[in-house]
Amino acid sequence: MNASLGAGDALLSLRHEDVAYSGKIALKNLTLTIAEGEKVALIGPSGAGKTTLLRRLYQLDPNNCAFVHQHHVLVPQLSTFHNIYMGRLDHYSSWQNLINLLKPTRSAMQEILPIVQKLGLEEKMYTRIGELSGGQQQRVGIGRALYQGGSIIMADEPVSSLDALQSLEIMQLLVEAGRTVVAALHSIDLSQRFFHRIVGLKHGSIAFDLPVRSLTEDRLSRLYG
């Protein structure tokens, strides 16, 4: 990584590593360093390895990292409240978790209410996930990551089911919530608007790793062409 890109000490680092997915090498001879405090967008065509790279980076420091899954990974029979609460199951005793499953405590509700308000889900707080739209479910998944906390947020296509205005609002929440944020995105506009550094992936390799100000139309054309 170019030293000028760093915002702090090296936080996540891969050196000449092959990364496998479903038993096959998806990323070859990968070298990448993420510094503390950086906001990094991973872009590239479908199948380039963005999700695989994101998951590998998460494995480097799972205790300090919250992960926003592209496909939400929610429990459809449980409510918005319970799915967000699941972000901190390991913070509480089994007894506390059981109590909150049966009847949410005042303290848990007070912690989660500001999150659902920011996500525009206050009226859906006790609605079962299976009754929500795809965009609402995506916001619940983001809420769970925000509640989980941690200094690093990893996000895999976090706003793919949201409209343009909601996407802007949610991306702003994400980049403000994490000291360090790494996100795989299809949207070039969001990548340039909210992130300091852009990593382009193609055919399982890093095509470029640049400050956002250095990203040109020519580079994008070659990446997606």
C-alpha positions, -999 to 999 in steps of 0.1 A, spaced: 0 0 0 12 35 -8 22 51 25 3 82 16 -30 63 18 -26 53 54 -47 70 81 -31 53 110 -13 21 120 -16 -10 99 -48 -28 110 -55 -56 85 -28 -71 63 -25 -98 36 8 -107 21 11 -127 -11 -19 -148 -1 -41 -171 -21 -77 -169 -9 -101 -198 -16 -139 -199 -19 -158 -231 -21 -126 -250 -24 -113 -230 -53 -87 -203 -54 -107 -170 -59 -79 -145 -52 -43 -151 -62 -11 -138 -46 -30 -110 -29 -12 -83 -10 -33 -56 8 -30 -35 39 -58 -15 56 -47 11 80 -67 22 111 -91 49 103 -94 42 65 -126 41 46 -120 17 17 -144 7 -11 -139 -26 -30 -153 -23 -66 -152 -45 -97 -174 -66 -119 -195 -95 -105 -174 -125 -97 -142 -104 -93 -137 -116 -57 -151 -86 -36 -171 -107 -12 -143 -133 -8 -118 -106 0 -142 -89 25 -147 -122 43 -110 -129 44 -103 -94 59 -130 -100 85 -113 -133 96 -82 -112 104 -99 -95 134 -134 -108 140 -136 -97 176 -134 -60 166 -154 -62 134 -191 -60 126 -202 -75 93 -231 -64 72 -241 -93 50 -254 -88 14 -282 -113 20 -291 -101 55 -288 -135 74 -318 -127 96 -342 -149 115 -376 -144 97 -397 -156 127 -382 -130 150 -389 -93 152 -367 -63 141 -358 -58 177 -347 -94 183 -326 -95 151 -308 -63 160 -304 -76 196 -286 -107 182 -256 -85 174 -247 -86 211 -257 -121 221 -222 -128 232 -222 -97 254 -248 -111 278 -256 -142 298 -278 -169 284 -304 -159 311 -304 -123 299 -308 -134 263 -337 -156 272 -354 -128 291 -351 -105 261 -364 -132 238 -395 -136 259 -400 -99 267 -375 -72 258 -361 -54 288 -363 -16 291 -325 -12 290 -323 -33 258 -351 -13 242 -334 20 251 -302 8 235 -318 -3 203 -345 24 198 -320 51 186 -307 27 160 -341 18 146 -350 55 146 -320 63 125 -328 35 101 -365 46 98 -378 14 113 -393 26 146 -428 15 135 -414 -20 126 -395 -26 158 -417 -55 168 -427 -67 133 -414 -101 123 -387 -100 97 -407 -122 74 -433 -95 70 -408 -68 60 -398 -57 25 -363 -65 12 -351 -30 18 -364 -30 53 -347 -63 60 -315 -49 46 -317 -20 71 -323 -44 99 -291 -62 90 -273 -29 91 -289 -22 125 -276 -54 139 -240 -45 128 -244 -10 143 -256 -25 176 -228 -51 176 -203 -23 175 -166 -26 171 -140 -3 156 -142 -20 121 -173 -23 99 -172 -46 69 -202 -43 45 -211 -64 15 -233 -45 -8 -251 -29 22 -275 -7 3 -283 -28 -28 -320 -31 -19 -325 6 -10 -336 35 -31 -312 64 -39 -321 86 -10 -321 58 16 -287 46 2 -271 80 9 -285 81 44 -275 45 53 -240 49 38 -235 81 59 -245 61 90 -221 33 82 -190 54 75 -197 74 107 -203 44 129 -170 26 122 -135 40 128 -124 18 99 -149 9 72 -144 -16 43 -173 -21 19 -179 -40 -13 -200 -18 -36 -215 -19 -71 -222 18 -70 -192 39 -82 -210 71 -71 -213 59 -35 -177 46 -36 -164 81 -46 -188 100 -23 -181 82 10 -147 65 7 -111 78 7 -96 48 -11 -108 26 -39 -95 -10 -45 -105 -23 -79 -107 -61 -84 -108 -80 -116 -103 -117 -124 -93 -125 -88 -66 -99 -86 -62 -62 -76 -63 -41 -107 -56 -9 -88 -55 6 -53 -59 43 -53 -70 74 -34 -104 83 -46 -92 115 -62 -70 95 -85 -98 73 -99 -103 81 -136 -129 72 -161 -102 53 -181 -94 31 -151 -131 24 -145 -136 15 -182 -107 -9 -181 -119 -24 -149 -154 -31 -161 -146 -35 -198 
